Amino acid sequence: MNSKRSINELGIFTIYSLLYIFIVAIFSVAIMYFPMPILGARNFTEDVWYVVFIKIIFLLFIPLFIENSSTKFLIFLKLN
C-alpha cells in the first residue's frame, strides 16, 4: 500500500514541478516590469515577488498543501 502512495505522490509532484517552471517564468516577467526590491536591493533574489511568492508560497506552502491533501484523499479511499 505504501508504494501506491509513493507512486501517487510522485505523479502529483511531477506535474507540480512542471507547472512550477511556468509559475517562475510568470513571476520573472512580473519582477522585470514591476520590481519591488527589498530595502533597495538590486539582485533578482532579493525582490518581494521572488521571496514571498516563489520561495515561500510556491516552494513551501503549496507543496505542503498538496502532500496533506493527497494523504487525506488516500485515507478517504482506504476507508471506502
Z-matrix of the N, CA and C atoms (Angstrom, degrees):
N
C 1 1.444
C 2 1.520 1 111.25
N 3 1.307 2 116.24 1 -34.11
C 4 1.459 3 120.03 2 -178.54
C 5 1.523 4 111.47 3 -66.29
N 6 1.335 5 117.71 4 -33.09
C 7 1.462 6 118.86 5 -179.95
C 8 1.522 7 111.26 6 -71.21
N 9 1.339 8 118.54 7 -30.98
C 10 1.467 9 120.48 8 175.80
C 11 1.524 10 110.04 9 -64.38
N 12 1.326 11 115.89 10 -40.19
C 13 1.462 12 119.82 11 178.11
C 14 1.520 13 110.47 12 -64.52
N 15 1.324 14 116.63 13 -42.67
C 16 1.462 15 120.33 14 179.53
C 17 1.515 16 111.44 15 -63.17
N 18 1.329 17 117.57 16 -41.99
C 19 1.464 18 121.42 17 179.21
C 20 1.524 19 110.32 18 -65.69
N 21 1.332 20 117.10 19 -40.44
C 22 1.457 21 121.08 20 178.07
C 23 1.531 22 110.81 21 -63.01
N 24 1.322 23 117.23 22 -46.91
C 25 1.462 24 120.32 23 179.13
C 26 1.522 25 111.49 24 -65.04
N 27 1.322 26 116.92 25 -36.57
C 28 1.463 27 120.12 26 177.83
C 29 1.519 28 110.63 27 -60.93
N 30 1.307 29 116.91 28 -43.73
C 31 1.464 30 120.33 29 178.70
C 32 1.512 31 112.38 30 -64.50
N 33 1.329 32 115.86 31 -43.50
C 34 1.461 33 120.37 32 -179.30
C 35 1.530 34 110.99 33 -63.84
N 36 1.322 35 116.50 34 -46.67
C 37 1.468 36 119.10 35 -177.14
C 38 1.531 37 112.44 36 -75.17
N 39 1.323 38 118.20 37 -24.35
C 40 1.464 39 120.02 38 173.19
C 41 1.521 40 110.06 39 -66.04
N 42 1.323 41 116.08 40 -44.80
C 43 1.465 42 119.99 41 177.21
C 44 1.527 43 110.37 42 -62.73
N 45 1.340 44 116.79 43 -42.77
C 46 1.463 45 119.69 44 179.41
C 47 1.526 46 111.55 45 -64.27
N 48 1.329 47 117.66 46 -38.38
C 49 1.467 48 119.31 47 -179.92
C 50 1.522 49 111.30 48 -65.44
N 51 1.326 50 117.68 49 -36.01
C 52 1.465 51 119.95 50 175.92
C 53 1.530 52 110.79 51 -69.28
N 54 1.315 53 116.77 52 -39.29
C 55 1.458 54 120.92 53 176.23
C 56 1.525 55 110.97 54 -65.22
N 57 1.324 56 116.72 55 -34.76
C 58 1.461 57 122.15 56 -179.32
C 59 1.531 58 111.53 57 -60.73
N 60 1.324 59 117.18 58 -34.30
C 61 1.466 60 121.05 59 177.79
C 62 1.529 61 109.72 60 -58.83
N 63 1.330 62 116.94 61 -44.22
C 64 1.464 63 120.71 62 179.86
C 65 1.526 64 111.45 63 -71.20
N 66 1.320 65 116.88 64 -33.95
C 67 1.462 66 120.59 65 177.02
C 68 1.523 67 110.10 66 -62.36
N 69 1.325 68 117.30 67 -45.10
C 70 1.465 69 121.59 68 178.88
C 71 1.524 70 110.62 69 -64.48
N 72 1.320 71 117.35 70 -39.19
C 73 1.463 72 120.39 71 178.74
C 74 1.527 73 110.92 72 -62.44
N 75 1.315 74 116.74 73 -42.37
C 76 1.468 75 120.92 74 179.63
C 77 1.526 76 110.47 75 -64.67
N 78 1.328 77 117.01 76 -44.70
C 79 1.458 78 119.22 77 -179.99
C 80 1.523 79 111.92 78 -71.60
N 81 1.314 80 118.50 79 -25.61
C 82 1.464 81 120.51 80 174.77
C 83 1.524 82 110.60 81 -65.17
N 84 1.318 83 115.79 82 -39.79
C 85 1.469 84 119.83 83 176.49
C 86 1.526 85 109.85 84 -66.74
N 87 1.336 86 116.57 85 -40.23
C 88 1.464 87 119.89 86 177.94
C 89 1.525 88 110.93 87 -61.84
N 90 1.323 89 116.87 88 -40.30
C 91 1.466 90 120.76 89 178.47
C 92 1.526 91 110.21 90 -65.69
N 93 1.328 92 116.37 91 -37.86
C 94 1.461 93 119.93 92 -178.08
C 95 1.534 94 111.21 93 -66.85
N 96 1.341 95 117.30 94 -41.45
C 97 1.455 96 120.31 95 -176.03
C 98 1.526 97 114.21 96 -93.29
N 99 1.327 98 117.29 97 -28.19
C 100 1.466 99 121.43 98 -178.23
C 101 1.525 100 110.01 99 -131.31
N 102 1.331 101 118.17 100 66.68
C 103 1.466 102 119.59 101 -177.36
C 104 1.528 103 111.88 102 -68.28
N 105 1.329 104 114.84 103 142.79
C 106 1.469 105 121.69 104 174.51
C 107 1.528 106 107.51 105 -134.12
N 108 1.331 107 117.57 106 75.47
C 109 1.460 108 119.91 107 -176.67
C 110 1.530 109 112.12 108 -65.64
N 111 1.312 110 115.06 109 146.04
C 112 1.461 111 120.91 110 177.47
C 113 1.523 112 107.93 111 -83.02
N 114 1.312 113 116.72 112 116.79
C 115 1.468 114 123.81 113 179.39
C 116 1.528 115 113.07 114 51.80
N 117 1.332 116 116.83 115 40.86
C 118 1.454 117 121.60 116 175.72
C 119 1.520 118 115.14 117 75.35
N 120 1.311 119 118.68 118 16.82
C 121 1.465 120 121.39 119 -179.70
C 122 1.528 121 110.41 120 -66.52
N 123 1.322 122 115.82 121 157.22
C 124 1.462 123 120.48 122 -177.72
C 125 1.521 124 113.70 123 -111.61
N 126 1.313 125 118.30 124 -7.46
C 127 1.464 126 121.28 125 -177.41
C 128 1.529 127 111.14 126 -86.43
N 129 1.333 128 114.93 127 152.64
C 130 1.462 129 122.45 128 177.73
C 131 1.524 130 111.13 129 -60.28
N 132 1.324 131 116.31 130 -38.48
C 133 1.468 132 120.66 131 -175.32
C 134 1.525 133 113.08 132 -79.74
N 135 1.304 134 117.59 133 -0.82
C 136 1.459 135 121.37 134 178.88
C 137 1.524 136 110.69 135 -114.77
N 138 1.326 137 115.80 136 36.86
C 139 1.448 138 122.39 137 179.11
C 140 1.525 139 108.52 138 -109.97
N 141 1.318 140 116.94 139 146.36
C 142 1.461 141 120.97 140 -178.79
C 143 1.523 142 111.16 141 -60.63
N 144 1.352 143 116.92 142 -41.05
C 145 1.465 144 119.87 143 178.39
C 146 1.525 145 110.78 144 -56.74
N 147 1.323 146 116.02 145 -44.80
C 148 1.463 147 120.86 146 -176.82
C 149 1.524 148 111.77 147 -70.32
N 150 1.314 149 116.58 148 -49.44
C 151 1.470 150 120.48 149 -174.49
C 152 1.527 151 111.14 150 -68.50
N 153 1.318 152 117.05 151 -50.33
C 154 1.462 153 119.90 152 -174.47
C 155 1.523 154 112.05 153 -74.22
N 156 1.319 155 116.33 154 -52.30
C 157 1.461 156 118.27 155 -172.88
C 158 1.527 157 113.14 156 -81.46
N 159 1.323 158 116.92 157 -53.26
C 160 1.461 159 119.11 158 -174.81
C 161 1.520 160 111.19 159 -71.94
N 162 1.318 161 117.61 160 -51.20
C 163 1.466 162 120.45 161 -175.56
C 164 1.519 163 113.00 162 -74.67
N 165 1.325 164 117.41 163 -54.04
C 166 1.468 165 119.85 164 -171.84
C 167 1.526 166 111.78 165 -79.38
N 168 1.307 167 117.32 166 -52.63
C 169 1.464 168 118.90 167 -175.03
C 170 1.520 169 111.97 168 -74.90
N 171 1.342 170 117.36 169 -53.65
C 172 1.457 171 119.60 170 -172.29
C 173 1.527 172 114.52 171 -83.69
N 174 1.318 173 119.36 172 -18.09
C 175 1.469 174 120.52 173 176.23
C 176 1.523 175 113.50 174 -103.80
N 177 1.335 176 118.06 175 -14.80
C 178 1.462 177 120.00 176 -179.14
C 179 1.524 178 111.48 177 -115.33
N 180 1.322 179 116.91 178 -62.69
C 181 1.457 180 119.55 179 -171.28
C 182 1.530 181 114.04 180 -72.78
N 183 1.306 182 118.76 181 -44.66
C 184 1.472 183 120.51 182 -178.09
C 185 1.535 184 111.17 183 -63.59
N 186 1.350 185 120.64 184 -47.25
C 187 1.473 186 118.54 185 176.61
C 188 1.533 187 112.96 186 -61.80
N 189 1.334 188 117.94 187 -36.31
C 190 1.465 189 119.43 188 175.86
C 191 1.521 190 111.06 189 -63.99
N 192 1.313 191 117.11 190 -41.17
C 193 1.452 192 121.47 191 177.80
C 194 1.526 193 111.08 192 -64.50
N 195 1.325 194 117.35 193 -42.98
C 196 1.466 195 121.06 194 179.23
C 197 1.525 196 110.38 195 -63.07
N 198 1.317 197 116.92 196 -44.77
C 199 1.466 198 120.36 197 -179.08
C 200 1.521 199 110.42 198 -64.62
N 201 1.313 200 117.24 199 -43.06
C 202 1.455 201 121.62 200 179.75
C 203 1.530 202 110.54 201 -65.52
N 204 1.323 203 117.53 202 -41.76
C 205 1.459 204 121.45 203 179.99
C 206 1.515 205 111.49 204 -66.55
N 207 1.332 206 117.05 205 -41.42
C 208 1.467 207 119.18 206 -179.25
C 209 1.520 208 110.76 207 -67.54
N 210 1.327 209 117.53 208 -34.95
C 211 1.459 210 120.77 209 176.93
C 212 1.521 211 110.68 210 -65.20
N 213 1.319 212 118.03 211 -45.81
C 214 1.463 213 121.52 212 178.66
C 215 1.519 214 110.84 213 -63.92
N 216 1.323 215 117.31 214 -39.00
C 217 1.463 216 121.35 215 179.54
C 218 1.523 217 110.67 216 -64.71
N 219 1.319 218 117.63 217 -42.46
C 220 1.459 219 121.18 218 179.41
C 221 1.524 220 111.64 219 -67.44
N 222 1.334 221 117.11 220 -37.22
C 223 1.470 222 119.90 221 176.00
C 224 1.524 223 109.87 222 -65.14
N 225 1.321 224 117.17 223 -39.48
C 226 1.459 225 121.19 224 176.87
C 227 1.527 226 111.21 225 -61.26
N 228 1.330 227 117.01 226 -43.00
C 229 1.466 228 120.72 227 178.79
C 230 1.523 229 111.27 228 -64.46
N 231 1.295 230 116.92 229 -37.45
C 232 1.469 231 121.29 230 -178.73
C 233 1.522 232 110.97 231 -68.19
N 234 1.342 233 117.98 232 -34.99
C 235 1.457 234 121.79 233 -179.26
C 236 1.519 235 112.49 234 -73.93
N 237 1.313 236 117.34 235 -26.64
C 238 1.470 237 119.94 236 -177.71
C 239 1.481 238 112.15 237 -96.81
